[in-house]
């Protein structure tokens, strides 16, 4: 369990950890680990689907799809620092997202993103 010296800001999407020493649960905001999720909470976006992809290089990519048709993409380095975020809005609620690489063993492969939506083909 990570120790935090300050009281984390309360938000609608907290992460709960269980302490191994005290058998108590500790609530931490998910934006502490992924700042992009704090933006989701701030903009009151209802996330319908989220995919977290760990690259072979140790970097992490998060894609979230919202009820309002917004697709959020966040890139994080090996240390968990947010490198870049991007957002795009389409006309339909997002029902699923999937990030993948064609070959799992090649660290230089491009990332691919598949998004499905509720009404018709979008991406």
C-alpha positions as CSV (number, residue, x, y, z in Angstrom):
1,X,0.0,0.0,0.0
2,X,1.4,3.4,-0.9
3,X,1.4,6.0,1.8
4,X,0.1,9.4,0.9
5,X,1.0,12.4,3.0
6,X,-2.1,14.4,2.1
7,X,-5.8,13.7,2.2
8,X,-6.8,12.7,-1.4
9,X,-9.5,14.8,-3.1
10,X,-12.8,12.9,-3.1
11,X,-14.3,12.2,-6.5
12,X,-16.9,9.9,-8.0
13,X,-14.4,7.2,-9.1
14,X,-12.3,6.2,-6.1
15,X,-9.9,3.3,-5.9
16,X,-10.0,1.2,-2.8
17,X,-6.9,-0.6,-1.5
18,X,-6.7,-3.0,1.4
19,X,-3.9,-2.6,3.9
20,X,-2.1,-5.9,4.6
21,X,-1.0,-4.8,8.1
22,X,-4.2,-3.4,9.5
23,X,-6.8,-5.3,7.4
24,X,-8.5,-1.9,6.7
25,X,-9.5,-0.5,3.4
26,X,-8.0,2.7,2.2
27,X,-9.7,4.9,-0.4
28,X,-7.6,6.7,-3.0
29,X,-8.8,8.7,-5.9
30,X,-8.1,7.0,-9.3
31,X,-6.9,10.3,-10.6
32,X,-3.9,9.9,-8.3
33,X,-2.8,7.0,-10.5
34,X,-4.3,8.2,-13.8
35,X,-4.8,12.0,-14.1
36,X,-7.0,11.5,-17.1
37,X,-9.7,9.9,-14.9
38,X,-9.8,13.0,-12.8
39,X,-10.7,15.0,-16.0
40,X,-13.5,12.5,-16.6
41,X,-14.9,13.2,-13.2
42,X,-14.5,17.0,-13.5
43,X,-16.4,17.0,-16.9
44,X,-19.1,14.6,-15.5
45,X,-18.6,12.1,-18.3
46,X,-20.4,8.8,-17.8
47,X,-17.8,6.1,-18.9
48,X,-19.5,3.1,-20.4
49,X,-16.3,1.1,-21.2
50,X,-12.6,1.3,-20.5
51,X,-9.6,-0.6,-21.7
52,X,-6.1,-0.4,-20.1
53,X,-3.3,-1.7,-22.3
54,X,0.2,-2.4,-20.9
55,X,2.8,-2.2,-23.6
56,X,5.9,-4.5,-23.6
57,X,8.0,-1.4,-23.0
58,X,6.3,-0.9,-19.6
59,X,4.3,2.1,-20.8
60,X,0.5,2.1,-20.3
61,X,-2.3,3.3,-22.6
62,X,-5.9,3.9,-21.3
63,X,-8.9,4.3,-23.6
64,X,-12.3,5.2,-22.2
65,X,-15.6,5.6,-24.0
66,X,-18.4,7.7,-22.8
67,X,-22.2,7.8,-22.9
68,X,-22.0,11.1,-24.7
69,X,-19.8,9.7,-27.5
70,X,-16.5,10.9,-26.1
71,X,-13.4,8.8,-26.6
72,X,-10.6,9.6,-24.2
73,X,-7.1,8.3,-24.7
74,X,-4.2,8.6,-22.2
75,X,-0.6,7.6,-22.5
76,X,1.6,7.0,-19.4
77,X,5.3,6.3,-19.1
78,X,7.0,3.5,-17.1
79,X,6.8,5.6,-13.9
80,X,3.0,6.3,-14.3
81,X,3.5,9.9,-15.4
82,X,0.9,11.1,-17.9
83,X,2.7,11.8,-21.2
84,X,-0.2,12.8,-23.5
85,X,-4.0,12.8,-23.6
86,X,-6.4,13.1,-26.4
87,X,-10.2,13.2,-26.8
88,X,-12.6,13.0,-29.7
89,X,-16.4,13.1,-29.7
90,X,-18.6,11.1,-32.1
91,X,-22.3,11.0,-32.5
92,X,-23.1,7.8,-30.5
93,X,-22.5,6.3,-27.0
94,X,-19.3,4.2,-26.9
95,X,-20.1,0.5,-26.1
96,X,-16.5,-0.9,-26.2
97,X,-12.9,0.0,-26.8
98,X,-9.9,-2.2,-27.5
99,X,-6.2,-1.2,-27.8
100,X,-3.9,-3.8,-29.2
101,X,-0.6,-4.4,-31.1
102,X,-0.5,-6.8,-34.1
103,X,2.4,-8.8,-32.6
104,X,2.7,-8.9,-28.9
105,X,6.5,-9.6,-28.8
106,X,7.7,-6.6,-30.9
107,X,8.0,-3.5,-28.8
108,X,8.1,-1.2,-31.9
109,X,4.7,-2.3,-33.3
110,X,2.1,0.5,-33.7
111,X,-0.9,0.6,-31.4
112,X,-4.3,0.0,-32.9
113,X,-7.6,1.1,-31.5
114,X,-11.0,-0.5,-32.1
115,X,-14.1,1.4,-30.9
116,X,-17.7,0.2,-31.2
117,X,-20.7,2.5,-30.6
118,X,-24.4,2.0,-30.0
119,X,-25.9,3.3,-33.2
120,X,-23.8,2.4,-36.2
121,X,-20.2,2.0,-37.4
122,X,-18.1,5.0,-36.4
123,X,-14.4,4.1,-36.3
